[in-house]
């Protein structure tokens, strides 16, 4: 494993840790049943929005990192789908503000949770592909 591949793995590990922390905060909100003025909700929104620039750094690093033959073709689909999920999570977080009913808010939060789980799985698969 080259130094640049090791750096890429480290960045993905850090991103995974952020996802775990975000998932934990989301579970806390879901269990407490947030009201309209719940401070944890705005924190969750900020954390969801912060995923995009973090993941863009991973994408840039992956594009600059010389990967072993075959590895790039294995990791590229994981990065592409992960990027899509990161954007969808940010959109879901933005729509949290517009939820007027508790049921709608709960559905949005559950959707974010599902996407976070999918994103964690994809990042772990990407880690495996890196070797």
GISUL-V535901 format. One record per residue. N is the residue number from 0. RES is the residue in one letter. D_CENTER is the distance of its C-alpha to the mean C-alpha in Angstrom with 2 decimals. Layout:
# GISUL-V535901
n: (N | N)
res: (RES | RES)
d_center: (D_CENTER | D_CENTER)
This chain:
# GISUL-V535901
n: (0 | 1 | 2 | 3 | 4 | 5 | 6 | 7 | 8 | 9 | 10 | 11 | 12 | 13 | 14 | 15 | 16 | 17 | 18 | 19 | 20 | 21 | 22 | 23 | 24 | 25 | 26 | 27 | 28 | 29 | 30 | 31 | 32 | 33 | 34 | 35 | 36 | 37 | 38 | 39 | 40 | 41 | 42 | 43 | 44 | 45 | 46 | 47 | 48 | 49 | 50 | 51 | 52 | 53 | 54 | 55 | 56 | 57 | 58 | 59 | 60 | 61 | 62 | 63 | 64 | 65 | 66 | 67 | 68 | 69 | 70 | 71 | 72 | 73 | 74 | 75 | 76 | 77 | 78 | 79 | 80 | 81 | 82 | 83 | 84 | 85 | 86 | 87 | 88 | 89 | 90 | 91 | 92 | 93 | 94 | 95 | 96 | 97 | 98 | 99 | 100 | 101 | 102 | 103 | 104 | 105 | 106 | 107 | 108 | 109 | 110 | 111 | 112 | 113 | 114 | 115 | 116 | 117 | 118 | 119 | 120 | 121 | 122 | 123 | 124 | 125 | 126 | 127 | 128 | 129 | 130)
res: (X | X | X | X | X | X | X | X | X | X | X | X | X | X | X | X | X | X | X | X | X | X | X | X | X | X | X | X | X | X | X | X | X | X | X | X | X | X | X | X | X | X | X | X | X | X | X | X | X | X | X | X | X | X | X | X | X | X | X | X | X | X | X | X | X | X | X | X | X | X | X | X | X | X | X | X | X | X | X | X | X | X | X | X | X | X | X | X | X | X | X | X | X | X | X | X | X | X | X | X | X | X | X | X | X | X | X | X | X | X | X | X | X | X | X | X | X | X | X | X | X | X | X | X | X | X | X | X | X | X | X)
d_center: (25.10 | 25.47 | 24.46 | 22.04 | 20.38 | 20.27 | 18.62 | 15.91 | 15.44 | 15.42 | 12.73 | 10.43 | 11.76 | 11.07 | 7.36 | 7.58 | 9.83 | 7.80 | 5.44 | 9.02 | 10.48 | 8.49 | 9.34 | 12.76 | 13.31 | 12.54 | 15.03 | 17.47 | 17.46 | 17.95 | 20.76 | 22.44 | 22.54 | 21.70 | 24.45 | 24.34 | 24.54 | 22.17 | 20.99 | 17.91 | 16.75 | 16.96 | 15.11 | 12.22 | 12.43 | 12.61 | 9.59 | 7.50 | 9.62 | 9.26 | 5.75 | 7.93 | 10.71 | 9.07 | 7.77 | 11.23 | 12.89 | 11.69 | 13.00 | 16.11 | 16.72 | 16.47 | 18.93 | 21.23 | 21.23 | 24.13 | 22.94 | 25.56 | 27.03 | 25.10 | 21.88 | 20.61 | 21.42 | 19.57 | 16.28 | 16.32 | 15.46 | 12.33 | 11.23 | 12.50 | 10.87 | 7.34 | 8.38 | 9.74 | 6.96 | 5.10 | 8.77 | 9.51 | 7.30 | 9.12 | 12.22 | 12.13 | 11.93 | 14.79 | 16.73 | 16.77 | 19.61 | 21.65 | 21.68 | 25.33 | 25.70 | 24.21 | 23.70 | 21.64 | 19.48 | 19.03 | 18.18 | 15.44 | 13.99 | 14.38 | 12.66 | 9.49 | 9.99 | 10.68 | 7.70 | 5.50 | 8.41 | 8.58 | 5.36 | 6.89 | 10.09 | 9.59 | 8.68 | 11.64 | 13.71 | 13.21 | 14.41 | 17.28 | 18.19 | 18.54 | 21.06)
